[in-house]
Amino acid sequence: MLTTATTPPLAERYTAEFTGSKARFEHAKRVFPTGVTHDTRMMDPFPVYVTHAKGAYKWDVDGHQLVDYFVGHGSHILGHCPDDVVTAVQEQMGKGTHPGACHDLEIEWGQLVQKLVPSAERVRFTGSGTEATLMALRLARLFTGKPKFLRFQGHFHGWHDYVTVSADPPYDATTVPGVPDAVAGQCVAVPPNDLNAVEAALKADPQIGAVILEPTGGHWGAVPIRGAFLKGLRDLCTKHDKLLIFDEVISGFRVSPGGAQAHYGVTPDLTTMAKILAGGLPGGCCAGRADVLAYIEPRPGKPKMKHPGTYNANPLSAAAGVATLRRIATGDPCRLANEAGRTLRNELNALFESRNWPWVAYGDFSMVRVVPNYTGERPRPATGDTDGFVPFGGDVNALDGPKDMKLVFALRQAMLLNGVDWWGLAGMTSCAHTPDVVNATVRAFEASVESVTAEGLV
């Protein structure tokens, strides 16, 4: 509905409608820095507080039913609280949460990873995706004897010191607050989708031992990466004797049962995984070539990488992971989530074009992004998962540069008022996002874009 002289501004309507969340945020500000426990949950004037979730929906403290496009930060490709996963975790809870010992579930979990992921000759579980990339880079240094690695601007590999350079704009910055310059200097960053820049960097610095990337594009596809680039990168790493690391923390078990590497037929040397791996519970892993992961083993005359970790292969996470990966192995969850993402992108673009709005939707697989104030070429309907149009020629600064946060927050407020929790300018689908859910989302977008337009934000 268009804002009129008698319609309160979005922020006022949001504040009036979500009073319970507002009250909780006032308490949280006295407990947590910024009042939240994850940077992306920051929202002006306050975030929404959720009580429970099921399928494609979650419910907030004020009783609103919301279509969810956060899907547990990408963890819930089966939707929230799938019955088989819930049952598996409940049964394990009664047996023990931390025996401080090896257990059968960790073997089954690891074998499922080996079955599904082409690069997984050996598997080592960690507590999170951040720990997995930390392990991959340390193993790479041990195996190659070289301290540096190459990464791509805008790609996210967790929050440990080594991977924070060029993860966020400004991408040409070489320092990060709180990270020693000597550590930041071990990272060499280049623009995405530029094989010439990769080869030039590898030739210029013989201390680079590995290349790491999100194989579908940084920040889960803000600047999509596709098969031709991955194949070229594999060839370059082989040619220059560098380890290739795929960070499949999000794309693993989402793009396809075997991740992006299985979909594109490009096998890295190491793969990091989390999120769907553990069925939405905490947990990650580093998998890959046996000769690289052998540096975790004690061997005569060889250095050993130490790897403790209280929650490595925790049985609750293992139970959830086993139940989830059994479903993933059928292929259905990935297929349905991808279909939902493709349908949503196409229907949003049809809406934007019919209303002559300066917006565009794009993305691959089950990942959907929208760009406001866009007046360039319009995409054709996508018939596959990676044939869609990429705005701005894939320029990282245009697609993944600084955002107008006033617009971002206003759009999220408007979407929440229309029954959808949309992640800023993007979202991910699950296999629970049925055609009816997608249709409701398109209607919410129509009303929400009207609202932010009426407030002069686009």
N, C-alpha and C positions, 0 to 999 in steps of 0.2 A: 504494500500500500504506500502511495506517495505521501511524504510528509506535507502536512498543511500547516496553516498558521496556528491550528489548535492541537497539532500533534507534537508531543514533547520530543526533544532530541533523543537519539538512540541511547546515549549514556544514561539519561534519566529513566527511560523505559526499562533498560537493562537493570539498573539499580533497584527500581521499584519491583521488578518481577523476581529478582534473585536475592531476596533479603537475607535468607539463611546463609548463602555463600558470603555475602558482604560481612555479616556478623562474625563468621569464622575467620575470615581474613584479618579482621581487626585483632583477633587473638593471636593469629599466626605471626603477625608482624612483630610481636613481642617475644617470639621464640626463634624464628628463622631469619637470617639475612634475606632481604627482599620479601620476606613472608612466604616463600615457597621453597620446595626442596629439589627443584630442577629448573634450570634457566628458562626452558621453553614454556614453563607453566606460568611465567610472569604475564600479567595482563592488566591493562588499565580499563576500569578503575579497580577491578579485583577479579581473581579467577573463579571458576565454578568448582564447587565441591560435590563429589559424587559418593553415593551410598552403596550402589551395587550395579551389576551389569550382566547382560545375557544376550547372546547372539550378536546382532548388529546394534544393540541399544545399551545405553546406560541411564541411570536415574540419579538426579541430583538431590540435594538435601531439601529442596523446596518442592519435590515431587514431580519435576518435569521429566518426561521421557524424551531422550535425545538420541538421534541417530549418531553413531560414533565413527569418526574418521581418524581418530588417533590410534585406534586398535592396539592399545598398549605400547605406544611408540613403535609400532610395526610388529609386535610379538604375537598378535592373535589372528593368524590367518584362518583359524577355525571359528572365529567369533569368540565372544566372551563366554567363559564357563561351559565349554562343551562337556556333555555328560560323561563321556568316557575318560576324559582327562581329570575331571573332578573326582570320579570314583577311584581312579588310580592313585591320586594324591591322598585321598581320604584313607584308603587301605594302607598305604605306606606310613601315614601319620600314626596309625595305631601300632605299627611295627617298630618305629623308631625314626627320629629325624636326623641323627648324627651318630652313628656307631663308632666313628673314628677308626674305621676299618674298611677293607675292600668288600664289595658286595656284588651280587649277581646282576643287579640292574645296570651297573656301570658298564659291564661287558656287553649286555644287550644294546645299550644306548650307543656305545662306540661302534658296534658291528652295524647298526642301522646307518650311522654316519658313513662308514666305509661302503656300505651297499649303495647309498644314494649319491655320494659326492665323488666325482671321478678322481680328484687329486688325493683322496684320503687313504694313503697307504698306512699311515699311523695317525693316531688321534691322542691328544692330551687335553683333558678338561680343565677349565679355569672357572673363576667366579663371575666373569663378566666379559663383554666384548672388548672393553678397554684392556683388561688383562690379556686377552687373546692377541691383540695387536702388539702389546708390549712384548709378549713371548715371541711372536713371529719375527720382530725386528731384532731381538737379542739373539735368536737362533741364526738369523741371517748374518749377523756380525761374526758369530762364532764360525759358521760354515765358510764364509767368504774371506774372513780376515780383514774385512774392510768396514770402517766405522760409519760411513754415510749411507743415506738412502735417498731415492728420488720419489717425490709425491706430486700430486696434481692440485692446483689451486681449487679450493672449494670442496675438496673431499674430506670427509670426517672419519677419523679413525680412533675415536675415544678422546679422553682428556688428559692422558699422561703427557709428560713434558716433551717427548720427542716428536709428537704428532700435531702439536698445536700451531706450528708455523704455517701460515697460508690456509688454515682450515676455514677462516672467516675473513671477510673484507676488513681492511684493505689488503689485497692479496700480495702486494709488493713489499709489505712490511716484513722485516727479518727478525724482529724481536717480539716477544710476547710477555706481558706482565707476569712476573713471578717465575719465569723460566730463565735459567742462566744462559748467557750468550753462547757459552761453549757447547751447551746442549743444543740450543736452537741452530747453531752452525753446522750440525750434522745432517740437517735437512736441506735438500735442494728441491725447489718447487718450480713447476712449469705449468703453462696453461693446459687445460684438458683438450683432448682430441687433436693434438699436434705432434705427430710422430717425428717431424723434423726437429722440433724443440727437444724431444726426448733424446734423440740420437746425438744432437749437439751437446747436451748436458752430459751424457754418458762418456762421450769422447773427451770433453773438457776436464772431467774430474775422475781420475782413476780410483779415487777413494770411495766411489759409490759402489755398493755391493748388491743393492736390491732396489726394486721398484714396487710400490704399493699403490693400490687404487680401489675405489668402489667400482665394480665392473659394469654397473648400470648408470654410473654418473654420480658426482658428488652430492652430498646431502640428499641421498636417495633420488637421484635423477633430475636435479634442478637443471643441470646441463647433461642431457642424455649421452651415454656412451653406448655404442652398438658394435656388432660383430666384427666389422672390417677393421676398426681401430684395435680391438682386442687381439685379433689375429696378427696385425702388424706389430703390436707391442710384444706379443709372445716371440715373434721372429727376432725382434731387436734384442730382447733379453737373452735369447739363445745365442745370437751372434756375438754379443759382447760379454757373455758369460756372467749374467746377473740373475739373481733369483727374482722370480715374479710372484708377488703376493696379492691374492684377491681378498679384499675385505668384504666378505659376504654376510656380515652381521645382520643386514636387512635383507639383501637379495637372496641369501641362502634359504632354501625351502619355500621361498615366496615366488620367485620368477618361474621356477620349475622344481620338481622334486630334488633335482641335483644342483639347483642354483643356476646362476648365470653361466657358469662354466659348462654345465651340461647342455643348456639351451644353445649356446653359441659354439660348442665343440672346441673350446680353448681351455687347456688344462694348465693351471698355475703350478708353481712349486710348493707354495704354502697357501692355505685358506684359513681365514678367521671367521668364526660363526658365533652367534648368540641368539637372543630373542626367540624366534620360532624353535630353534634348537632345543630349548628347555621348556617349551610349551607355555611361554609367558612367565615362567619363574626365573629367578636369577640363575645364570649359568652361561658359560661360553666354552669354546674350544679352539685350539689351533690344530689343524690337520695338514698332512702333506707328505712329501717324500720321506721314505724311511731313513735315508742317509742324512737328511737334515735334522729330523727329530731325534736321531741317534745321539745328538749332543746333550740330550737330557739323561742319557745312560752313562753309568760309570764304565770307562774303557781305558785299558792301559795306554799311557802315553797321550791321551786325549783330554782336553779340558771338558769339564762337565758343567752344564748350566743347572744351577740350583732352582728347583721349583717346588716349594711347599704351597700352601693355600688351604686354609681351614675348610672352605666350602667347595673345593674341587670335587665334581661328580657327587654332590650332595644327593642322598637318596630321594628326597622329595622332588628336586629338580629332575633327577633321572627318571622318576616315575612319570612325571608330566612329559618329559622329552620322549620317552619310549612310546607312550600313548599317542602323542602328537605325530611323531615320525611314522608310526604305523599307518596313520591316516594319510599323511603326506605321500607315502609310497604308492598309494592308489592313483595318484595324479589328479583326483577330483578337486581337492581344495585349491590347488594352484590354478587349475583351469577355470573354476567358477569365480575366483577372486579376479583373475585377469579379465574374464568376460565382463564382470561388473565394472572394473576400471575403464575398459574400452567403451562400454556403453555410456558411462557417465561422461567421459570426455566428449564423445560424439554428440550427446544430447545437450550438453552445456554449450558447445560451439553452435549447434543449431539454434538454441535459445538466443545466444549473443548476436548471431547474424540476423535472426528474425526481428529483434528489437533494435538493431543497428547500434549496439552497445560496443564501446571500445574495450572489449575484453576478449581473451582467448584462453582455451584450455589445451593442455598438452601433457605428454608423459608416456611412459611405457609400462606394460604389464598391469599390475594392480596399483600403480602410483599415479596420482592425478594432481596437476598443478594448474593454477589460473594466474593470468597476468592482466592486471588492470591497466587502463590508459594505453592500450595497444591499438595501433592503427595500421599495422603492416599487412602482409599477405595473409589471407585466410586459409586455414588448413582444409584439406579434403577429408571426408570421413575415413577414419582408419579402419582397415579390414583385418589387420594383423596386430601383433603386440609391439612391433618396432618399426612400423612404416609411417608413423604419424609425423606431422610437421613440427619442427623445432623453431620457435620464434627467435628473432634477432640473430639468426645465423649461428646460434649456439654460443653467443658471446657470454663469458662467465660473469662479467660485471653487470651486464644488462639483466641476466636471468637470476644471478645469485649474489648480486651486490647489495648495498644498503637498501632497506625497505622504508617506505613511508609508514611508520608504525602507527600513526593515528588512523590511517586507512585500514591497516591490518587488524587493529583492535576493534574498529568500528564494524568491519565485516564479520568478525567473530561474534560480536555482540548481536548483530542482526541475525546471524545464522542461529545462534542460541535461542533468540526470541521466536524463531521459526522452527524450532525443534531439531536442530542439527548442530553437533559440535564439530566444527571444521577447523583444521589445524592451520590457522593463519591464512596463507594463500595456497594450501596444499592439503592433501589427505590420502589415506590408503584404504583400500577395500579389503574385505575378508570374504570367505565363501558364504557367509551369512548375509551379505548385502544382495538381497534378492532384487528382481526387477521392480517390485513395489517400493522397496527402500530407495532405489536409485531414482525412481519417479518422484518420490516425496522430496528427495534432495534437490532435484532440478526445480521443483516448485519453490522450495526454500530459497534457492539461489535467486530466482526471479524476484521474489519479494525483498530479499536482502540487498540486491544490487539497486533496486528502486530506492531503498532507504538510504544507502550511502551516497547515491547520486543526488538525491534530494537535499542531502546535507552538504553538497558541494565538494565531496571528497574525490570525485572522479569527473 
